[in-house]
């Protein structure tokens, strides 16, 4: 019976069972044949088990994307108000709210659809095929053929060669020097050997070993570094081990910094509404005696108190931010992640590939005493010329350096002077490899290269300055200290040793790799990315702490940190993370910037501990096992070269794996949040002031200070002007530290600047009542306040859009100025237009404009003075 989707534990048990079983038992469990499946059998299994695609999150249809776009407290609030308007028969109000909600939802839906298509396009860049063994329909002679990897099914027998990506979870049947890179799944940076199991029960037993460490299993996403193998597919698509991990990322992601902020701000506004609207209703109904009109007016006040365009403003800001990030080669999958990026104060990154170029480069060749000497590199190159077994990254770097000129003459000379005799293949368990060549008749030369500790243990002599001497204990210790010193400077070291022996018949084996003469060491580096240090400095200047989370050793990590400017005086190792309690880990992550020798599980714990400590955390990951940490983080970031599981779990996808891109994205997130919070603070405080003005007017006036339709139109005009805020400039000082939605700051702001605007509304009421005699002309009073209220709201935007003095701050963007001017002119013209009658407005005396100018001038000076006093005790509001 072939296993289908289940829990991670059940999937692991199934794979472990097949790893332990003999090959014939494996084929029996899979109901397959060592000769391969027939085409009809493969087609039937493909229909039964589905495409071989690890695609954890279910793709949302159009309805699902709409549902995701609707999830917002502001959208829910406006929708409820729209229902109330419709129930009370105010179809114009209901239609206004419906348009606002629809526009916001449409923009969010479009952005999500656009990003999902972009991610799908990344997957479609490469069409993979796999060599499988299939039988003809008559079930006889098998043949090899290429099939698309997504058409593989359990029971398929496939062939693996160097450069292949393992397309499914497979059980190795036979292998020759097979070495795979499974770092995307295990986090282990070095390739590992895989082989068919021996017949002894002790070799087959997998109990107590990590699943990814089992020698007979290869997993989807691994790449074949060297060697060949025949294997049988035992799990495909979501039934693979990677698929079982991916299923953990399909549920609701934890609430992010943005989600928490929006929720708290939404409830703050709702609480204001729940308190003030009933008061307006009772006061107005008691004074006028018209309770039906009082209900309508209270509902209009509710709309006036709510920043009803907030969903549209937020979404427009985010969409504009997504477009700007797209120009910086970043695909935004979750729109809200842009503002989470702006709130980020800790960025967790891996060293390899993000801070470094993720490649091994030849640095130098030295003798056993540390002097520059090219002999070690020359012997290594000679061995590589004849080596047919597995090659590691260090081998390729040597070959690339010494064959840099592309001159074939040296290779021809090697061929003329040497003959290959034998080879003891490199093995990651042995950590060394040997090539035997004949240099002259009657003499063989063994060239061994590998891990310095291993080669030193097998060396009895050393060659330096042309002389061969005994390798004394002190000389051996000195060599080890030198290797360690290089490692502390970020270098990987390869030891090279030789041994001459008389020509003989027969094969060489491991017993011959003793009594070697140490020739020297070759150093390699993973170059630090150009611009990494500048990106770290930019992040630090903007209040973001960079923490290095790497599986590499602490010496290499410390060297890279020194090059890029990350403090590394205190380095925590994976074993410390594993042993620490949750409370101890929260303390550890606060005081530590570099974590080394980590597994992906350690990374997830570190991210969770940082979030529990109140940080907004960004995490950069690319492996299958990074998916949980990507989901836990406030912002998950993956490169386009990451595994599909990582990209599905991420919020942002980098088309260029560069820390500088992330730094620019963080600044963009803050710019987006700044322009959003301008609208939230200014509009909420202004609307609160309007409600206070309504309350005061309702107590003393025998009529409504403004008709419900006038209040709705005034808000609509004001909000239309604010649609240009996403294009506004943001002062550089605001971008220097992380920013979040803060409900407490909003409440304070409303309680300070709301009453200030109400004070000047009351001055307007006094002028209209005593100067223009509007006490007996309700339409004039309502028209006068309509114009003053709209003009004061537009004015305060320019005063409060910056935290400092308005004459020293950045100029407003041209779209903001043009929109405000257009709306201001419309407000002045409406009482004179054909719409004046339906809106209950009437023309105003020309002299009123002089009074209006004086009131607005006083309001401007008062607002600047209040802002200066406010900022002495409080931080900037946006």
Secondary structure by P-SEA (a helix, b strand, c coil): cccccccaaaaaaaaaaaaaccaaaaaaaaccccccccaaaaaaaaaacccccccccccccaaaaaaaaaccaaaaaaaaaaaaaaaacaaaaaaaaaaaaaaaaaaaaaaaaaaaaaaaaaaacbbbbbbbbbbcccccbbbbbbcccccccccbbbbbcccccccccccccccccccccccccccccbbbbbbcccccccccccccccccccccccccccccccccccccccccccccaaaaaaaaacccccccaaaaaaaaaaaaaaaaaaccaaaaaaaaaaacccaaaaaaaaaaaaaaacccaaaaaaaaaaaaaaaaaaaacccccccaaaaaaaaccbbbbbccccccccbbbbcccccccccccaaaaaaaaaaaacccccccaaaaaaaaaaaccccaaaaaaaaacccccccccccccccbbbbbbbccccbbbbbbbccaaaaaaaccccccccccccccaaaaaaaaaaaaaaaaabbbbbbbbbccccccccccccccccbbbbcbbbbbbcccccaaaaaaaaaaaacbbbbbbccccaaaaaaaaaaacccccccccaaaaaaccaaaaaaaaaaccccccccaaaaaaaaaaaaaaccbbbbbbccccaaaaaaaccbbbbcccccaaaaaaccbbbccccaaaaaaaaaaaaaaaaaaaaaaaaaaaaaaaaaaaaaaaaaccccccccaaaaaaaaaaaaaaacccccbbbbcccccccccccaaaaaaaaaaaaaaaaaaaaaaaaaaaccccccccaaaaaaaaaaaaaaaaaaaaaaacccccccccccccaaaaaaaaaaaaaaaaccccccccccbbbbbcaaaaaaaaaaaaaaaaaaaaaaaaaaccccccc
